[in-house]
Every structure is written in structure tokens, then in C-alpha cells.
């Protein structure tokens, strides 16, 4: 093994014929900060033309969780004091996401544990996405006044039926088996097989597909979400938040529907409406670059909205779970207010990919 280089909270090193990206912030569930994002991008650029690197492996070093997302507490505080720092984080994070999505060498993401937000952003571009019995996959951004970004609009909008709308609004947590059933993961490998599986891939990257197929669980996995598809398609049929809530309320004899309505009403109405529009617009973004430019423009505006700081305060700082959304009533938000988030940024402020 080559020498391990530690760049604060992420390990980037070569092992055998693999480039290794290992998240290393166990106390923060490996949530991403700007230094980590930049270090991962730099390693990928270095390995892009390295003939000794045939495959990229992304996992976490220790502790539970694969990646709980971006370090939103730090980001929200940056917005309060100096917006440029917060914008810089998303600019660099989206560059990493785009670099992965367009990377010429295959990647394997081991989503062993909590995989949320930014964790989804670094896992979903990989050709192989491995879930385990510990996987909890979610895009819960509307809870803190944001939307499913890091390519979430693209990944969710291509799911079957109205799953995208359900997942984006509720932040529902999918199990590893459910990720496989929805094709968000390519394989389900029990966690006790991961070590041996990684060793085999590192030694024989050209056999990655076969190695994962051999390690994967072959028995039928329990995926409860599949039994809810009919209700999801029916209740989340509209692209209008008020219609979805009304449809859920109409299913008064189904406790599950009542619970989804309660969950959505606890989210930021503005973030929910922006998310619904994103899922419509993302279907028409031809390239991933277009998706990143769209999402960055939305994010730059949404982090200025008071719901973002209030959501982070209520959920992650004070932890009172009692956010005061502005406005609190979805009907008070007009289409023009939502549309304004989607306007292109001035040319000098637009997101651009890495020039590699």
C-alpha cells in the first residue's frame, strides 16, 4: 500500500489498483466540510490519468454512518456572518458531484449506515452502490428549509411513479433493501462481508461486477416501500403542495397517510414548494452540468431565506424541533415567489465545473 495521506477529515490513498476515498469524521457521522470536498476532488483529478488506479472506492473509516450530509450547522453560521463562505462550500461540493458523475473510471460507494444529503451526492454518481442492513438512505433537506440538491433532483425525478415527490417532501428513510428495490443501490451486501469484498475489488478491479454479485444477498429482501407505491402514486399525484396535503387528508381511514401529512406539515412550506418544482424542472435538464447549474442557483437564493437558519436552529442547534417558518401557511406562497428561485444567476456568479 502506498503511504496514506490524511487531509484533515478524509483519507485519500492508493491501495492495490484502487483509489481510496475514506471519510473520517466519525463524531459528525462523516458529514462533509469544504476541506473534505476539495481533498476528494484533488485526489480524483490526480488519479484520473494514473494508469495504476483502475477503480475508485468510497467508504468511511470508522464509526457508524457512511455520510450524514453536509456540515449544515457550519454552513448556516457562515451565511449569517459571511455568505461567500457558504456559497463556496456548495460551489465546491457540486464540482465534486459533477466530477464523480463524469469520471472515466468506475466507482464503488459503500453506503454502510446513514447516507443522507451530501452522502447521497457522493454515492449516487458511482457505477456500483452497495447497501447493507445498516443503510438509512434519505434526502431530508426540507426539514431545515432546503431541497434535495447534490443532484437529488436528477436522481429522484427518475424514480418510478411519484416516489420522488414522496421522498423529497417527507425525507422518508429507506432501508438498504428498499434502496435495492428502487435501484438506488445496485447490490445488498451484509456488512460482515464488506471487508473481504473490498479486498477482492482492490486486487481485481476488472472483476468488480462479479465480485459484488458473488457477495450480494440473493434471497428476497423485505422492502416495505413497495407495498406503499399505490398510495404514494395516488396521494402525491399533484405537483402542488396543497393538493398533496388535501389528498393525504382525504385518506382519513389510513393512519399511514395521516402520518405523512403530519410529517410534511412540519417541514418548511417554501422548501417543499421549491422541491416540487425542482422535480419537474430536473426532468428537462439534458446534462448533469445543467442540473448542477440549476441547483446551485436555487441554493444560493434558498440559503438566504430565513427558513434555512431557522430549520438548522430548531433541528440541530437548540433542538427544540419547533421551527417558525416564514410563511407557515403554504397557501401564502405564490407561484411567482417559487419561480424566482429558479431564475439563472448573473453570468459571473453561475456555477462552473472543474476544468480537468
C-alpha positions in Angstrom: 0.0 0.0 0.0 1.2 3.5 -0.8 1.5 6.0 2.0 -1.7 7.2 3.4 -2.3 11.0 3.1 -4.6 12.5 5.6 -6.2 15.8 4.7 -7.9 16.5 8.0 -11.2 14.7 7.8 -10.8 12.5 4.8 -8.2 9.8 3.9 -7.1 9.7 0.2 -4.7 7.0 -0.8 -3.9 4.3 -3.4 -4.2 0.6 -2.5 -3.5 -2.1 -5.0 -5.3 -0.9 -8.2 -7.8 1.3 -6.3 -8.0 4.9 -5.4 -9.5 5.1 -1.8 -11.6 7.9 -0.5 -12.4 7.3 3.2 -14.5 9.7 5.1 -13.0 10.2 8.6 -15.3 12.3 10.8 -16.9 9.7 13.0 -18.2 12.1 15.6 -20.1 14.0 12.9 -21.3 10.9 11.1 -18.7 11.8 8.4 -20.6 14.9 7.3 -18.8 16.9 4.6 -17.0 20.1 5.1 -15.3 22.2 2.4 -11.8 20.8 3.1 -13.1 17.2 2.6 -14.8 18.1 -0.6 -11.7 19.8 -2.0 -9.4 16.9 -0.9 -11.6 14.3 -2.6 -11.7 16.4 -5.8 -8.0 16.8 -5.8 -7.4 13.1 -5.4 -9.8 12.2 -8.2 -8.1 14.7 -10.5 -4.7 13.2 -9.7 -5.9 9.6 -10.3 -7.8 10.4 -13.4 -4.8 9.8 -15.6 -2.9 7.4 -13.3 -2.7 4.0 -15.0 -2.2 2.3 -11.7 -5.7 3.4 -10.5 -8.4 1.3 -12.1 -11.3 1.9 -9.8 -12.4 4.3 -7.0 -13.7 3.1 -3.6 -15.7 5.4 -1.4 -16.4 4.4 2.2 -16.0 5.6 5.8 -13.1 4.8 8.1 -14.7 4.1 11.5 -17.8 4.7 13.5 -21.4 4.4 12.3 -22.8 6.1 9.2 -21.5 6.5 5.7 -22.1 10.2 5.4 -24.8 12.2 7.1 -24.6 15.0 4.5 -23.0 18.5 4.5 -22.0 20.2 7.7 -25.1 22.4 7.7 -24.5 24.0 11.1 -21.3 25.5 9.9 -22.8 26.4 6.6 -25.7 28.2 8.3 -23.4 30.1 10.5 -21.3 31.1 7.5 -24.4 32.5 5.9 -25.1 34.6 8.9 -21.7 36.1 9.0 -20.3 35.9 5.5 -22.4 34.4 2.7 -19.4 33.9 0.4 -18.1 31.0 2.6 -21.4 29.2 2.4 -21.7 29.7 -1.3 -18.2 28.5 -1.7 -19.0 25.2 0.0 -21.9 24.4 -2.3 -19.8 25.6 -5.3 -17.1 23.1 -4.5 -19.4 20.3 -3.4 -21.3 20.4 -6.7 -17.9 20.4 -8.5 -17.1 17.1 -6.7 -20.5 15.7 -7.6 -20.1 16.6 -11.3 -16.5 15.3 -11.3 -17.8 11.9 -10.0 -20.7 11.8 -12.4 -18.4 12.3 -15.4 -15.4 10.4 -14.1 -13.9 8.0 -16.7 -13.1 5.3 -14.1 -15.8 3.3 -12.3 -16.6 4.0 -8.6 -18.0 1.9 -5.8 -19.8 3.6 -2.9 -20.3 1.5 0.3 -23.4 3.1 1.8 -23.0 1.2 5.1 -25.0 3.3 7.5 -26.6 6.8 7.4 -26.5 8.0 3.8 -28.2 11.4 3.6 -28.0 14.6 1.7 -24.4 15.1 0.7 -23.8 11.4 1.3 -26.3 10.7 -1.4 -24.5 13.2 -3.6 -21.2 11.3 -3.5 -22.7 7.9 -3.6 -25.2 8.1 -6.5 -22.7 9.0 -9.2 -20.9 5.8 -8.7 -21.5 2.9 -11.0 -21.8 0.5 -8.1 -23.7 1.5 -5.0 -23.6 -1.0 -2.2 -26.3 -1.0 0.6 -26.2 -3.1 3.8 -28.6 -3.9 6.6 -27.4 -0.7 8.3 -28.2 1.6 5.4 -30.5 4.5 6.0 -30.9 6.5 2.8 -32.7 9.8 2.8 -32.9 13.3 1.4 -34.3 15.2 4.5 -33.4 18.7 3.4 -36.9 20.2 3.6 -36.7 19.7 7.4 -34.1 22.5 7.5 -35.5 24.7 4.8 -33.5 23.4 1.9 -34.3 21.0 -1.0 -32.8 17.7 -2.3 -29.7 19.0 -4.0 -26.3 17.5 -4.9 -28.0 16.0 -8.0 -31.1 14.9 -6.0 -33.4 16.5 -8.5 -32.0 14.2 -11.2 -31.8 11.0 -9.2 -35.3 11.3 -7.6 -37.1 12.6 -10.6 -36.1 9.4 -12.5 -37.7 7.0 -9.9 -40.9 5.2 -10.7 -44.3 6.8 -10.2 -44.5 9.6 -7.6 -41.7 8.3 -5.3 -39.7 11.4 -6.0 -42.4 13.7 -4.6 -42.9 11.5 -1.6 -39.2 11.2 -0.7 -38.5 14.9 -1.2 -41.4 16.2 0.9 -41.2 13.7 3.7 -37.5 12.9 3.9 -38.5 9.3 4.4 -35.7 6.9 5.3 -35.2 4.0 3.0 -33.6 0.7 4.2 -30.8 -1.0 2.3 -33.3 -3.5 0.9 -35.6 -0.7 -0.2 -32.7 1.1 -1.9 -32.0 -2.0 -4.0 -35.7 -2.4 -4.8 -35.8 1.2 -6.1 -32.4 0.7 -7.9 -30.9 3.5 -5.8 -28.4 0.8 -4.8 -27.0 -1.9 -7.2 -26.2 -4.5 -4.5 -27.2 -5.5 -1.0 -24.1 -6.9 0.8 -24.3 -7.8 4.5 -21.9 -5.6 6.5 -19.8 -8.6 7.7 -18.9 -9.3 4.1 -17.7 -5.8 3.2 -14.1 -6.2 4.3 -13.4 -9.2 2.1 -15.4 -7.7 -0.8 -13.3 -4.6 -0.8 -10.0 -6.6 -0.7 -11.1 -8.6 -3.7 -12.1 -5.5 -5.7 -8.8 -3.8 -4.8 -6.9 -6.8 -6.1 -9.0 -7.4 -9.2 -11.0 -4.3 -10.1 -11.8 -5.7 -13.6 -14.0 -8.3 -11.8 -15.9 -5.7 -9.6 -19.3 -6.6 -11.0 -18.7 -10.3 -10.5 -17.3 -9.8 -7.0 -20.3 -7.7 -5.9 -22.7 -10.2 -7.5 -21.0 -13.1 -5.5 -21.0 -11.1 -2.2 -24.6 -9.8 -2.6 -27.5 -11.4 -0.7 -29.6 -13.4 -3.1 -32.7 -14.1 -1.0 -35.7 -11.9 -1.5 -35.3 -8.8 0.7 -38.1 -7.2 2.6 -38.8 -3.8 1.1 -42.0 -2.3 2.7 -41.9 0.8 0.4 -43.0 -1.4 -2.5 -46.3 -2.1 -0.7 -47.0 1.7 -0.5 -46.5 2.5 -4.1 -50.2 2.6 -5.0 -50.9 5.0 -2.1 -47.9 7.2 -2.9 -48.9 7.4 -6.6 -52.4 8.4 -5.6 -51.7 10.9 -2.8 -48.6 12.5 -4.3 -50.0 12.8 -7.9 -50.1 16.6 -7.9 -47.1 18.9 -8.2 -48.9 21.4 -5.9 -48.2 21.1 -2.2 -51.8 22.0 -1.1 -53.2 19.3 -3.4 -50.9 16.6 -1.9 -51.9 17.6 1.6 -55.6 17.5 0.7 -55.2 14.1 -0.9 -53.5 12.7 2.2 -56.1 14.2 4.5 -58.8 12.6 2.3 -57.4 9.2 3.2 -58.6 9.7 6.8 -59.0 5.9 7.4 -55.4 5.2 6.6 -53.0 6.1 9.6 -50.0 6.0 7.2 -51.4 8.8 5.1 -52.3 10.8 8.2 -48.7 10.4 9.4 -47.3 11.6 6.1 -49.5 14.7 6.2 -48.2 15.4 9.7 -44.6 15.0 8.6 -45.0 17.3 5.7 -46.7 20.0 7.7 -43.7 20.1 10.0 -41.4 21.0 7.0 -40.6 24.3 5.5 -43.5 25.2 3.2 -41.2 27.2 1.0 -38.7 24.4 0.8 -41.4 21.9 -0.1 -42.8 24.0 -2.9 -39.3 24.6 -4.3 -38.6 20.9 -4.1 -41.7 20.0 -6.1 -40.9 22.5 -8.8 -37.3 21.2 -9.0 -38.6 17.6 -9.6 -40.5 19.0 -12.6 -37.6 21.0 -14.0 -35.0 18.3 -13.4 -36.6 16.1 -15.9 -35.7 18.5 -18.6 -32.1 19.1 -17.7 -30.2 17.3 -20.5 -26.8 17.0 -18.8 -25.7 16.7 -15.2 -23.9 20.0 -15.7 -27.3 21.7 -16.4 -28.7 20.1 -13.2 -25.8 21.4 -11.1 -26.2 24.9 -12.5 -29.9 24.8 -11.8 -29.5 23.5 -8.3 -26.7 26.0 -7.4 -28.8 29.0 -8.4 -31.7 27.7 -6.2 -29.3 27.0 -3.3 -27.7 30.5 -3.5 -31.1 32.0 -3.0 -32.5 29.5 -0.5 -29.7 29.8 2.0 -30.6 33.5 2.3 -34.2 32.6 3.1 -34.9 32.8 6.9 -36.2 29.2 6.9 -32.7 27.8 6.4 -31.2 29.3 9.5 -34.4 28.6 11.4 -34.5 25.0 10.4 -30.9 24.4 11.4 -31.5 26.2 14.7 -34.6 24.1 15.6 -33.3 20.8 14.5 -29.5 20.9 15.1 -28.6 23.7 17.4 -31.4 24.3 20.0 -33.0 21.0 19.1 -36.5 22.2 20.2 -38.0 20.8 16.9 -40.3 23.9 16.8 -39.2 25.9 13.8 -41.1 29.1 12.9 -41.4 29.0 9.2 -41.9 32.2 7.1 -44.5 31.8 5.9 -46.0 28.9 7.8 -49.0 28.5 5.5 -48.3 27.0 2.1 -51.3 28.9 0.6 -49.5 32.2 1.4 -46.7 31.3 -1.1 -47.5 32.2 -4.7 -46.1 30.7 -7.8 -44.0 33.8 -8.7 -42.2 33.5 -5.3 -41.2 29.9 -6.1 -40.3 30.7 -9.7 -37.9 33.4 -8.5 -35.6 30.7 -7.0 -35.2 29.2 -10.5 -34.0 32.3 -12.4 -30.5 32.0 -13.8 -27.8 33.7 -11.8 -25.8 36.6 -13.4 -23.1 35.1 -15.6 -20.3 36.0 -13.3 -22.0 34.1 -10.4 -23.0 30.9 -12.2 -21.7 27.5 -11.2 -19.0 26.0 -13.4 -17.4 22.5 -13.3 -13.8 21.8 -12.6 -11.6 22.4 -15.7 -9.9 19.0 -15.9 
